[in-house]
Amino acid sequence: MRSSDPVLTQTFRLLTPACPDRVWGALTCPQTAPAYLHGLAPRSGWTAGSAVAWEAPGVGQIPGQVLRADPPHLLSVTVEDGSGTCTYLTWSLRPSAEGTVVRLDVEESHPADGCPAELEEVWLPVLQRLGALLDEPVAP
């Protein structure tokens, strides 16, 4: 069933013992991101208005753009695909007594079936893998 709402929005949260700088580094590192982000390696200057090239093996580059960047607190980017769908990702990082609260807001324009469960199936594993990566000790 196609949603009458042209935008589907979901919010996901993660609490990690990592500091905001370490989380920011994981979000923007093209060598680290593929481990949690479905194989996608983002390449950008990470300033508002910069292009993002989401590189994936066998897929090539998927275009995107940095909408807002306030290191290490907020990163808002787009991921575009050839179908006319654009996914807006906003990562908000907030320090807490236990580390960092990571909030991911996902907005998808013109979702294929308008089903929130589909977004959960795509993005919950991303946050789980990111959390596991950030739980690993940092090499000295």
Beta strands, then each sheet from edge to edge (+ up, - down):
strand 1: 7-16
strand 2: 41-44
strand 3: 51-56
strand 4: 60-70
strand 5: 74-80
strand 6: 86-96
strand 7: 99-109
sheet 1: 1+ 7- 6+ 5- 4+ 3- 2+
end
